[in-house]
Amino acid sequence: MFFIRCGGLVAWLLIVVGLLRAALGVYVAFSGTPIEMAVSVARMLGAATLTEAILGGLALFAAGIVLGLLVQIAKGVKFD
């Protein structure tokens, strides 16, 4: 039961971090000049390109959804 609760917490963290990373990537894309954009992406998001940052955020979000679904399945299984 401990691991199921930890899995739920990790799933929520992945969802929140993924959405924040993708949203920050979109924000950087629509603000500033291309030179400022390259510096901002490298500094704030830790990615080489803007596309890499946004897709990385969406991948984290998808992993959180999948982990959340697995936690919900595990909650329905009865352990003896």
PyMOL Python script that loads the backbone (N, CA, C, O; Angstrom):
from pymol import cmd

cmd.read_pdbstr("""\
ATOM      1  N   MET A   1       0.799  -1.193   0.000  1.00  0.00           N
ATOM      2  CA  MET A   1       0.000   0.000   0.000  1.00  0.00           C
ATOM      3  C   MET A   1       0.851   1.271   0.000  1.00  0.00           C
ATOM      4  O   MET A   1       0.456   2.296  -0.556  1.00  0.00           O
ATOM      5  N   PHE A   2       2.009   1.188   0.624  1.00  0.00           N
ATOM      6  CA  PHE A   2       2.913   2.333   0.658  1.00  0.00           C
ATOM      7  C   PHE A   2       3.344   2.730  -0.755  1.00  0.00           C
ATOM      8  O   PHE A   2       3.403   3.915  -1.083  1.00  0.00           O
ATOM      9  N   PHE A   3       3.644   1.732  -1.585  1.00  0.00           N
ATOM     10  CA  PHE A   3       4.129   2.016  -2.932  1.00  0.00           C
ATOM     11  C   PHE A   3       3.020   2.558  -3.828  1.00  0.00           C
ATOM     12  O   PHE A   3       3.284   3.326  -4.753  1.00  0.00           O
ATOM     13  N   ILE A   4       1.783   2.159  -3.554  1.00  0.00           N
ATOM     14  CA  ILE A   4       0.664   2.686  -4.335  1.00  0.00           C
ATOM     15  C   ILE A   4       0.488   4.177  -4.039  1.00  0.00           C
ATOM     16  O   ILE A   4       0.267   4.970  -4.954  1.00  0.00           O
ATOM     17  N   ARG A   5       0.584   4.554  -2.773  1.00  0.00           N
ATOM     18  CA  ARG A   5       0.464   5.977  -2.419  1.00  0.00           C
ATOM     19  C   ARG A   5       1.634   6.789  -2.961  1.00  0.00           C
ATOM     20  O   ARG A   5       1.453   7.912  -3.432  1.00  0.00           O
ATOM     21  N   CYS A   6       2.821   6.225  -2.894  1.00  0.00           N
ATOM     22  CA  CYS A   6       3.989   6.920  -3.466  1.00  0.00           C
ATOM     23  C   CYS A   6       3.855   7.056  -4.979  1.00  0.00           C
ATOM     24  O   CYS A   6       4.229   8.077  -5.556  1.00  0.00           O
ATOM     25  N   GLY A   7       3.319   6.019  -5.612  1.00  0.00           N
ATOM     26  CA  GLY A   7       3.090   6.073  -7.059  1.00  0.00           C
ATOM     27  C   GLY A   7       2.105   7.162  -7.425  1.00  0.00           C
ATOM     28  O   GLY A   7       2.280   7.842  -8.436  1.00  0.00           O
ATOM     29  N   GLY A   8       1.067   7.338  -6.616  1.00  0.00           N
ATOM     30  CA  GLY A   8       0.108   8.415  -6.863  1.00  0.00           C
ATOM     31  C   GLY A   8       0.743   9.787  -6.719  1.00  0.00           C
ATOM     32  O   GLY A   8       0.467  10.690  -7.508  1.00  0.00           O
ATOM     33  N   LEU A   9       1.584   9.942  -5.720  1.00  0.00           N
ATOM     34  CA  LEU A   9       2.291  11.211  -5.518  1.00  0.00           C
ATOM     35  C   LEU A   9       3.236  11.505  -6.683  1.00  0.00           C
ATOM     36  O   LEU A   9       3.293  12.631  -7.179  1.00  0.00           O
ATOM     37  N   VAL A  10       3.963  10.498  -7.107  1.00  0.00           N
ATOM     38  CA  VAL A  10       4.890  10.674  -8.229  1.00  0.00           C
ATOM     39  C   VAL A  10       4.123  11.004  -9.506  1.00  0.00           C
ATOM     40  O   VAL A  10       4.569  11.827 -10.306  1.00  0.00           O
ATOM     41  N   ALA A  11       2.969  10.364  -9.698  1.00  0.00           N
ATOM     42  CA  ALA A  11       2.156  10.651 -10.883  1.00  0.00           C
ATOM     43  C   ALA A  11       1.713  12.111 -10.901  1.00  0.00           C
ATOM     44  O   ALA A  11       1.787  12.768 -11.940  1.00  0.00           O
ATOM     45  N   TRP A  12       1.251  12.623  -9.757  1.00  0.00           N
ATOM     46  CA  TRP A  12       0.848  14.025  -9.695  1.00  0.00           C
ATOM     47  C   TRP A  12       2.025  14.956  -9.936  1.00  0.00           C
ATOM     48  O   TRP A  12       1.886  15.968 -10.624  1.00  0.00           O
ATOM     49  N   LEU A  13       3.180  14.625  -9.375  1.00  0.00           N
ATOM     50  CA  LEU A  13       4.367  15.460  -9.594  1.00  0.00           C
ATOM     51  C   LEU A  13       4.762  15.489 -11.069  1.00  0.00           C
ATOM     52  O   LEU A  13       5.114  16.542 -11.601  1.00  0.00           O
ATOM     53  N   LEU A  14       4.704  14.331 -11.726  1.00  0.00           N
ATOM     54  CA  LEU A  14       5.031  14.288 -13.154  1.00  0.00           C
ATOM     55  C   LEU A  14       4.055  15.127 -13.969  1.00  0.00           C
ATOM     56  O   LEU A  14       4.457  15.821 -14.903  1.00  0.00           O
ATOM     57  N   ILE A  15       2.789  15.064 -13.621  1.00  0.00           N
ATOM     58  CA  ILE A  15       1.789  15.845 -14.351  1.00  0.00           C
ATOM     59  C   ILE A  15       2.034  17.343 -14.170  1.00  0.00           C
ATOM     60  O   ILE A  15       2.016  18.096 -15.143  1.00  0.00           O
ATOM     61  N   VAL A  16       2.259  17.770 -12.950  1.00  0.00           N
ATOM     62  CA  VAL A  16       2.450  19.202 -12.679  1.00  0.00           C
ATOM     63  C   VAL A  16       3.742  19.712 -13.320  1.00  0.00           C
ATOM     64  O   VAL A  16       3.743  20.760 -13.966  1.00  0.00           O
ATOM     65  N   VAL A  17       4.839  18.975 -13.143  1.00  0.00           N
ATOM     66  CA  VAL A  17       6.118  19.410 -13.712  1.00  0.00           C
ATOM     67  C   VAL A  17       6.059  19.406 -15.241  1.00  0.00           C
ATOM     68  O   VAL A  17       6.597  20.306 -15.886  1.00  0.00           O
ATOM     69  N   GLY A  18       5.412  18.403 -15.814  1.00  0.00           N
ATOM     70  CA  GLY A  18       5.285  18.344 -17.270  1.00  0.00           C
ATOM     71  C   GLY A  18       4.489  19.514 -17.825  1.00  0.00           C
ATOM     72  O   GLY A  18       4.883  20.120 -18.822  1.00  0.00           O
ATOM     73  N   LEU A  19       3.372  19.832 -17.185  1.00  0.00           N
ATOM     74  CA  LEU A  19       2.572  20.967 -17.646  1.00  0.00           C
ATOM     75  C   LEU A  19       3.316  22.291 -17.472  1.00  0.00           C
ATOM     76  O   LEU A  19       3.260  23.154 -18.348  1.00  0.00           O
ATOM     77  N   LEU A  20       4.007  22.451 -16.352  1.00  0.00           N
ATOM     78  CA  LEU A  20       4.766  23.691 -16.145  1.00  0.00           C
ATOM     79  C   LEU A  20       5.885  23.847 -17.170  1.00  0.00           C
ATOM     80  O   LEU A  20       6.124  24.942 -17.679  1.00  0.00           O
ATOM     81  N   ARG A  21       6.567  22.744 -17.468  1.00  0.00           N
ATOM     82  CA  ARG A  21       7.670  22.811 -18.443  1.00  0.00           C
ATOM     83  C   ARG A  21       7.144  23.139 -19.838  1.00  0.00           C
ATOM     84  O   ARG A  21       7.727  23.961 -20.545  1.00  0.00           O
ATOM     85  N   ALA A  22       6.045  22.498 -20.234  1.00  0.00           N
ATOM     86  CA  ALA A  22       5.473  22.772 -21.550  1.00  0.00           C
ATOM     87  C   ALA A  22       4.931  24.199 -21.620  1.00  0.00           C
ATOM     88  O   ALA A  22       5.123  24.890 -22.621  1.00  0.00           O
ATOM     89  N   ALA A  23       4.257  24.638 -20.562  1.00  0.00           N
ATOM     90  CA  ALA A  23       3.715  25.998 -20.552  1.00  0.00           C
ATOM     91  C   ALA A  23       4.829  27.039 -20.577  1.00  0.00           C
ATOM     92  O   ALA A  23       4.712  28.055 -21.262  1.00  0.00           O
ATOM     93  N   LEU A  24       5.897  26.799 -19.843  1.00  0.00           N
ATOM     94  CA  LEU A  24       7.023  27.730 -19.854  1.00  0.00           C
ATOM     95  C   LEU A  24       7.687  27.750 -21.235  1.00  0.00           C
ATOM     96  O   LEU A  24       8.134  28.801 -21.692  1.00  0.00           O
ATOM     97  N   GLY A  25       7.752  26.601 -21.893  1.00  0.00           N
ATOM     98  CA  GLY A  25       8.296  26.557 -23.243  1.00  0.00           C
ATOM     99  C   GLY A  25       7.460  27.363 -24.226  1.00  0.00           C
ATOM    100  O   GLY A  25       8.003  28.068 -25.077  1.00  0.00           O
ATOM    101  N   VAL A  26       6.144  27.260 -24.113  1.00  0.00           N
ATOM    102  CA  VAL A  26       5.257  28.036 -24.988  1.00  0.00           C
ATOM    103  C   VAL A  26       5.373  29.529 -24.666  1.00  0.00           C
ATOM    104  O   VAL A  26       5.367  30.365 -25.569  1.00  0.00           O
ATOM    105  N   TYR A  27       5.477  29.853 -23.391  1.00  0.00           N
ATOM    106  CA  TYR A  27       5.637  31.256 -23.007  1.00  0.00           C
ATOM    107  C   TYR A  27       6.921  31.848 -23.589  1.00  0.00           C
ATOM    108  O   TYR A  27       6.916  32.962 -24.112  1.00  0.00           O
ATOM    109  N   VAL A  28       8.006  31.104 -23.496  1.00  0.00           N
ATOM    110  CA  VAL A  28       9.287  31.586 -24.040  1.00  0.00           C
ATOM    111  C   VAL A  28       9.196  31.713 -25.550  1.00  0.00           C
ATOM    112  O   VAL A  28       9.815  32.603 -26.134  1.00  0.00           O
ATOM    113  N   ALA A  29       8.435  30.839 -26.190  1.00  0.00           N
ATOM    114  CA  ALA A  29       8.312  30.883 -27.647  1.00  0.00           C
ATOM    115  C   ALA A  29       7.635  32.165 -28.122  1.00  0.00           C
ATOM    116  O   ALA A  29       7.974  32.693 -29.181  1.00  0.00           O
ATOM    117  N   PHE A  30       6.682  32.664 -27.341  1.00  0.00           N
ATOM    118  CA  PHE A  30       5.938  33.846 -27.766  1.00  0.00           C
ATOM    119  C   PHE A  30       6.459  35.148 -27.165  1.00  0.00           C
ATOM    120  O   PHE A  30       5.853  36.201 -27.366  1.00  0.00           O
ATOM    121  N   SER A  31       7.549  35.096 -26.445  1.00  0.00           N
ATOM    122  CA  SER A  31       8.088  36.327 -25.868  1.00  0.00           C
ATOM    123  C   SER A  31       9.567  36.448 -26.219  1.00  0.00           C
ATOM    124  O   SER A  31      10.311  35.468 -26.193  1.00  0.00           O
ATOM    125  N   GLY A  32       9.962  37.636 -26.539  1.00  0.00           N
ATOM    126  CA  GLY A  32      11.378  37.895 -26.775  1.00  0.00           C
ATOM    127  C   GLY A  32      11.832  37.653 -28.197  1.00  0.00           C
ATOM    128  O   GLY A  32      11.087  37.174 -29.051  1.00  0.00           O
ATOM    129  N   THR A  33      13.085  38.004 -28.414  1.00  0.00           N
ATOM    130  CA  THR A  33      13.709  37.813 -29.715  1.00  0.00           C
ATOM    131  C   THR A  33      14.336  36.427 -29.780  1.00  0.00           C
ATOM    132  O   THR A  33      14.481  35.774 -28.747  1.00  0.00           O
ATOM    133  N   PRO A  34      14.710  35.963 -30.967  1.00  0.00           N
ATOM    134  CA  PRO A  34      15.317  34.631 -31.068  1.00  0.00           C
ATOM    135  C   PRO A  34      16.593  34.458 -30.248  1.00  0.00           C
ATOM    136  O   PRO A  34      16.853  33.366 -29.742  1.00  0.00           O
ATOM    137  N   ILE A  35      17.380  35.497 -30.110  1.00  0.00           N
ATOM    138  CA  ILE A  35      18.607  35.395 -29.318  1.00  0.00           C
ATOM    139  C   ILE A  35      18.261  35.240 -27.842  1.00  0.00           C
ATOM    140  O   ILE A  35      18.842  34.403 -27.151  1.00  0.00           O
ATOM    141  N   GLU A  36      17.319  36.041 -27.359  1.00  0.00           N
ATOM    142  CA  GLU A  36      16.872  35.906 -25.973  1.00  0.00           C
ATOM    143  C   GLU A  36      16.220  34.548 -25.744  1.00  0.00           C
ATOM    144  O   GLU A  36      16.356  33.960 -24.671  1.00  0.00           O
ATOM    145  N   MET A  37      15.505  34.051 -26.767  1.00  0.00           N
ATOM    146  CA  MET A  37      14.828  32.770 -26.646  1.00  0.00           C
ATOM    147  C   MET A  37      15.837  31.640 -26.440  1.00  0.00           C
ATOM    148  O   MET A  37      15.620  30.763 -25.604  1.00  0.00           O
ATOM    149  N   ALA A  38      16.918  31.655 -27.180  1.00  0.00           N
ATOM    150  CA  ALA A  38      17.925  30.601 -27.052  1.00  0.00           C
ATOM    151  C   ALA A  38      18.556  30.607 -25.663  1.00  0.00           C
ATOM    152  O   ALA A  38      18.788  29.552 -25.073  1.00  0.00           O
ATOM    153  N   VAL A  39      18.829  31.788 -25.153  1.00  0.00           N
ATOM    154  CA  VAL A  39      19.422  31.900 -23.819  1.00  0.00           C
ATOM    155  C   VAL A  39      18.422  31.469 -22.756  1.00  0.00           C
ATOM    156  O   VAL A  39      18.785  30.773 -21.808  1.00  0.00           O
ATOM    157  N   SER A  40      17.172  31.876 -22.906  1.00  0.00           N
ATOM    158  CA  SER A  40      16.138  31.527 -21.929  1.00  0.00           C
ATOM    159  C   SER A  40      15.885  30.029 -21.885  1.00  0.00           C
ATOM    160  O   SER A  40      15.738  29.451 -20.808  1.00  0.00           O
ATOM    161  N   VAL A  41      15.835  29.403 -23.046  1.00  0.00           N
ATOM    162  CA  VAL A  41      15.586  27.957 -23.096  1.00  0.00           C
ATOM    163  C   VAL A  41      16.728  27.212 -22.434  1.00  0.00           C
ATOM    164  O   VAL A  41      16.503  26.277 -21.666  1.00  0.00           O
ATOM    165  N   ALA A  42      17.934  27.617 -22.724  1.00  0.00           N
ATOM    166  CA  ALA A  42      19.087  26.931 -22.136  1.00  0.00           C
ATOM    167  C   ALA A  42      19.146  27.136 -20.630  1.00  0.00           C
ATOM    168  O   ALA A  42      19.480  26.206 -19.895  1.00  0.00           O
ATOM    169  N   ARG A  43      18.830  28.330 -20.160  1.00  0.00           N
ATOM    170  CA  ARG A  43      18.941  28.629 -18.737  1.00  0.00           C
ATOM    171  C   ARG A  43      17.760  28.079 -17.938  1.00  0.00           C
ATOM    172  O   ARG A  43      17.966  27.412 -16.924  1.00  0.00           O
ATOM    173  N   MET A  44      16.533  28.344 -18.374  1.00  0.00           N
ATOM    174  CA  MET A  44      15.365  27.997 -17.568  1.00  0.00           C
ATOM    175  C   MET A  44      14.911  26.558 -17.739  1.00  0.00           C
ATOM    176  O   MET A  44      14.482  25.923 -16.776  1.00  0.00           O
ATOM    177  N   LEU A  45      15.001  26.043 -18.947  1.00  0.00           N
ATOM    178  CA  LEU A  45      14.440  24.729 -19.218  1.00  0.00           C
ATOM    179  C   LEU A  45      15.481  23.636 -19.345  1.00  0.00           C
ATOM    180  O   LEU A  45      15.134  22.455 -19.343  1.00  0.00           O
ATOM    181  N   GLY A  46      16.721  23.992 -19.452  1.00  0.00           N
ATOM    182  CA  GLY A  46      17.772  22.987 -19.545  1.00  0.00           C
ATOM    183  C   GLY A  46      17.709  22.173 -20.818  1.00  0.00           C
ATOM    184  O   GLY A  46      18.059  20.993 -20.813  1.00  0.00           O
ATOM    185  N   ALA A  47      17.271  22.776 -21.905  1.00  0.00           N
ATOM    186  CA  ALA A  47      17.140  22.073 -23.175  1.00  0.00           C
ATOM    187  C   ALA A  47      17.931  22.821 -24.245  1.00  0.00           C
ATOM    188  O   ALA A  47      18.198  24.016 -24.123  1.00  0.00           O
ATOM    189  N   ALA A  48      18.294  22.095 -25.283  1.00  0.00           N
ATOM    190  CA  ALA A  48      19.060  22.710 -26.361  1.00  0.00           C
ATOM    191  C   ALA A  48      18.161  23.554 -27.267  1.00  0.00           C
ATOM    192  O   ALA A  48      18.569  24.616 -27.735  1.00  0.00           O
ATOM    193  N   THR A  49      16.936  23.076 -27.511  1.00  0.00           N
ATOM    194  CA  THR A  49      16.012  23.802 -28.375  1.00  0.00           C
ATOM    195  C   THR A  49      14.670  23.954 -27.676  1.00  0.00           C
ATOM    196  O   THR A  49      14.382  23.279 -26.687  1.00  0.00           O
ATOM    197  N   LEU A  50      13.874  24.838 -28.203  1.00  0.00           N
ATOM    198  CA  LEU A  50      12.546  25.077 -27.650  1.00  0.00           C
ATOM    199  C   LEU A  50      11.638  23.871 -27.857  1.00  0.00           C
ATOM    200  O   LEU A  50      10.858  23.516 -26.974  1.00  0.00           O
ATOM    201  N   THR A  51      11.739  23.250 -29.010  1.00  0.00           N
ATOM    202  CA  THR A  51      10.933  22.058 -29.296  1.00  0.00           C
ATOM    203  C   THR A  51      11.257  20.939 -28.329  1.00  0.00           C
ATOM    204  O   THR A  51      10.361  20.241 -27.855  1.00  0.00           O
ATOM    205  N   GLU A  52      12.522  20.769 -28.037  1.00  0.00           N
ATOM    206  CA  GLU A  52      12.934  19.732 -27.083  1.00  0.00           C
ATOM    207  C   GLU A  52      12.345  19.992 -25.704  1.00  0.00           C
ATOM    208  O   GLU A  52      11.948  19.051 -25.015  1.00  0.00           O
ATOM    209  N   ALA A  53      12.283  21.238 -25.297  1.00  0.00           N
ATOM    210  CA  ALA A  53      11.733  21.582 -23.986  1.00  0.00           C
ATOM    211  C   ALA A  53      10.237  21.307 -23.926  1.00  0.00           C
ATOM    212  O   ALA A  53       9.754  20.737 -22.948  1.00  0.00           O
ATOM    213  N   ILE A  54       9.495  21.704 -24.958  1.00  0.00           N
ATOM    214  CA  ILE A  54       8.047  21.500 -24.973  1.00  0.00           C
ATOM    215  C   ILE A  54       7.715  20.023 -25.055  1.00  0.00           C
ATOM    216  O   ILE A  54       6.853  19.540 -24.320  1.00  0.00           O
ATOM    217  N   LEU A  55       8.386  19.298 -25.940  1.00  0.00           N
ATOM    218  CA  LEU A  55       8.113  17.863 -26.071  1.00  0.00           C
ATOM    219  C   LEU A  55       8.536  17.096 -24.824  1.00  0.00           C
ATOM    220  O   LEU A  55       7.903  16.104 -24.462  1.00  0.00           O
ATOM    221  N   GLY A  56       9.594  17.544 -24.170  1.00  0.00           N
ATOM    222  CA  GLY A  56       9.996  16.924 -22.913  1.00  0.00           C
ATOM    223  C   GLY A  56       8.933  17.113 -21.834  1.00  0.00           C
ATOM    224  O   GLY A  56       8.656  16.195 -21.062  1.00  0.00           O
ATOM    225  N   GLY A  57       8.343  18.300 -21.784  1.00  0.00           N
ATOM    226  CA  GLY A  57       7.260  18.552 -20.841  1.00  0.00           C
ATOM    227  C   GLY A  57       6.039  17.706 -21.134  1.00  0.00           C
ATOM    228  O   GLY A  57       5.406  17.181 -20.218  1.00  0.00           O
ATOM    229  N   LEU A  58       5.704  17.571 -22.412  1.00  0.00           N
ATOM    230  CA  LEU A  58       4.563  16.736 -22.773  1.00  0.00           C
ATOM    231  C   LEU A  58       4.833  15.262 -22.499  1.00  0.00           C
ATOM    232  O   LEU A  58       3.913  14.517 -22.160  1.00  0.00           O
ATOM    233  N   ALA A  59       6.073  14.836 -22.640  1.00  0.00           N
ATOM    234  CA  ALA A  59       6.426  13.445 -22.321  1.00  0.00           C
ATOM    235  C   ALA A  59       6.300  13.189 -20.821  1.00  0.00           C
ATOM    236  O   ALA A  59       5.820  12.131 -20.414  1.00  0.00           O
ATOM    237  N   LEU A  60       6.724  14.139 -20.002  1.00  0.00           N
ATOM    238  CA  LEU A  60       6.552  14.009 -18.553  1.00  0.00           C
ATOM    239  C   LEU A  60       5.071  13.957 -18.186  1.00  0.00           C
ATOM    240  O   LEU A  60       4.667  13.171 -17.329  1.00  0.00           O
ATOM    241  N   PHE A  61       4.272  14.789 -18.832  1.00  0.00           N
ATOM    242  CA  PHE A  61       2.840  14.795 -18.589  1.00  0.00           C
ATOM    243  C   PHE A  61       2.224  13.442 -18.953  1.00  0.00           C
ATOM    244  O   PHE A  61       1.422  12.900 -18.192  1.00  0.00           O
ATOM    245  N   ALA A  62       2.594  12.904 -20.101  1.00  0.00           N
ATOM    246  CA  ALA A  62       2.061  11.600 -20.523  1.00  0.00           C
ATOM    247  C   ALA A  62       2.500  10.484 -19.579  1.00  0.00           C
ATOM    248  O   ALA A  62       1.718   9.582 -19.284  1.00  0.00           O
ATOM    249  N   ALA A  63       3.738  10.537 -19.106  1.00  0.00           N
ATOM    250  CA  ALA A  63       4.220   9.531 -18.159  1.00  0.00           C
ATOM    251  C   ALA A  63       3.444   9.617 -16.846  1.00  0.00           C
ATOM    252  O   ALA A  63       3.164   8.591 -16.226  1.00  0.00           O
ATOM    253  N   GLY A  64       3.099  10.814 -16.422  1.00  0.00           N
ATOM    254  CA  GLY A  64       2.299  10.988 -15.217  1.00  0.00           C
ATOM    255  C   GLY A  64       0.901  10.422 -15.380  1.00  0.00           C
ATOM    256  O   GLY A  64       0.364   9.821 -14.450  1.00  0.00           O
ATOM    257  N   ILE A  65       0.308  10.606 -16.547  1.00  0.00           N
ATOM    258  CA  ILE A  65      -1.019  10.055 -16.815  1.00  0.00           C
ATOM    259  C   ILE A  65      -0.972   8.528 -16.782  1.00  0.00           C
ATOM    260  O   ILE A  65      -1.831   7.891 -16.172  1.00  0.00           O
ATOM    261  N   VAL A  66       0.029   7.942 -17.437  1.00  0.00           N
ATOM    262  CA  VAL A  66       0.154   6.485 -17.475  1.00  0.00           C
ATOM    263  C   VAL A  66       0.389   5.934 -16.070  1.00  0.00           C
ATOM    264  O   VAL A  66      -0.233   4.945 -15.685  1.00  0.00           O
ATOM    265  N   LEU A  67       1.263   6.551 -15.315  1.00  0.00           N
ATOM    266  CA  LEU A  67       1.516   6.102 -13.953  1.00  0.00           C
ATOM    267  C   LEU A  67       0.272   6.244 -13.082  1.00  0.00           C
ATOM    268  O   LEU A  67       0.002   5.382 -12.246  1.00  0.00           O
ATOM    269  N   GLY A  68      -0.486   7.319 -13.270  1.00  0.00           N
ATOM    270  CA  GLY A  68      -1.727   7.495 -12.538  1.00  0.00           C
ATOM    271  C   GLY A  68      -2.748   6.413 -12.861  1.00  0.00           C
ATOM    272  O   GLY A  68      -3.455   5.932 -11.975  1.00  0.00           O
ATOM    273  N   LEU A  69      -2.821   6.034 -14.126  1.00  0.00           N
ATOM    274  CA  LEU A  69      -3.717   4.945 -14.510  1.00  0.00           C
ATOM    275  C   LEU A  69      -3.279   3.623 -13.885  1.00  0.00           C
ATOM    276  O   LEU A  69      -4.114   2.842 -13.430  1.00  0.00           O
ATOM    277  N   LEU A  70      -1.995   3.378 -13.863  1.00  0.00           N
ATOM    278  CA  LEU A  70      -1.498   2.152 -13.236  1.00  0.00           C
ATOM    279  C   LEU A  70      -1.774   2.133 -11.735  1.00  0.00           C
ATOM    280  O   LEU A  70      -2.074   1.080 -11.173  1.00  0.00           O
ATOM    281  N   VAL A  71      -1.677   3.270 -11.095  1.00  0.00           N
ATOM    282  CA  VAL A  71      -1.989   3.356  -9.664  1.00  0.00           C
ATOM    283  C   VAL A  71      -3.469   3.073  -9.441  1.00  0.00           C
ATOM    284  O   VAL A  71      -3.826   2.370  -8.496  1.00  0.00           O
ATOM    285  N   GLN A  72      -4.331   3.607 -10.293  1.00  0.00           N
ATOM    286  CA  GLN A  72      -5.759   3.343 -10.158  1.00  0.00           C
ATOM    287  C   GLN A  72      -6.075   1.861 -10.351  1.00  0.00           C
ATOM    288  O   GLN A  72      -6.933   1.314  -9.658  1.00  0.00           O
ATOM    289  N   ILE A  73      -5.395   1.218 -11.278  1.00  0.00           N
ATOM    290  CA  ILE A  73      -5.575  -0.228 -11.474  1.00  0.00           C
ATOM    291  C   ILE A  73      -5.109  -0.986 -10.252  1.00  0.00           C
ATOM    292  O   ILE A  73      -5.770  -1.926  -9.809  1.00  0.00           O
ATOM    293  N   ALA A  74      -3.967  -0.582  -9.700  1.00  0.00           N
ATOM    294  CA  ALA A  74      -3.421  -1.267  -8.513  1.00  0.00           C
ATOM    295  C   ALA A  74      -4.323  -1.083  -7.299  1.00  0.00           C
ATOM    296  O   ALA A  74      -4.392  -1.967  -6.445  1.00  0.00           O
ATOM    297  N   LYS A  75      -5.017   0.050  -7.208  1.00  0.00           N
ATOM    298  CA  LYS A  75      -5.926   0.262  -6.082  1.00  0.00           C
ATOM    299  C   LYS A  75      -7.126  -0.683  -6.152  1.00  0.00           C
ATOM    300  O   LYS A  75      -7.713  -1.018  -5.123  1.00  0.00           O
ATOM    301  N   GLY A  76      -7.490  -1.112  -7.356  1.00  0.00           N
ATOM    302  CA  GLY A  76      -8.633  -2.005  -7.506  1.00  0.00           C
ATOM    303  C   GLY A  76      -8.309  -3.465  -7.264  1.00  0.00           C
ATOM    304  O   GLY A  76      -9.224  -4.276  -7.118  1.00  0.00           O
ATOM    305  N   VAL A  77      -7.034  -3.824  -7.217  1.00  0.00           N
ATOM    306  CA  VAL A  77      -6.613  -5.205  -7.007  1.00  0.00           C
ATOM    307  C   VAL A  77      -6.564  -5.484  -5.514  1.00  0.00           C
ATOM    308  O   VAL A  77      -6.038  -4.685  -4.740  1.00  0.00           O
ATOM    309  N   LYS A  78      -7.118  -6.625  -5.117  1.00  0.00           N
ATOM    310  CA  LYS A  78      -7.088  -6.993  -3.690  1.00  0.00           C
ATOM    311  C   LYS A  78      -5.848  -7.841  -3.421  1.00  0.00           C
ATOM    312  O   LYS A  78      -5.606  -8.852  -4.081  1.00  0.00           O
ATOM    313  N   PHE A  79      -5.071  -7.400  -2.432  1.00  0.00           N
ATOM    314  CA  PHE A  79      -3.884  -8.119  -2.045  1.00  0.00           C
ATOM    315  C   PHE A  79      -4.183  -8.974  -0.823  1.00  0.00           C
ATOM    316  O   PHE A  79      -4.820  -8.507   0.121  1.00  0.00           O
ATOM    317  N   ASP A  80      -3.725 -10.230  -0.833  1.00  0.00           N
ATOM    318  CA  ASP A  80      -3.959 -11.120   0.315  1.00  0.00           C
ATOM    319  C   ASP A  80      -2.791 -11.148   1.245  1.00  0.00           C
ATOM    320  O   ASP A  80      -2.826 -11.846   2.258  1.00  0.00           O
TER     321      ASP A  80
END
""", "prot")
cmd.dss("prot")
cmd.show_as("cartoon", "prot")
cmd.util.cbc("prot")
cmd.orient("prot")
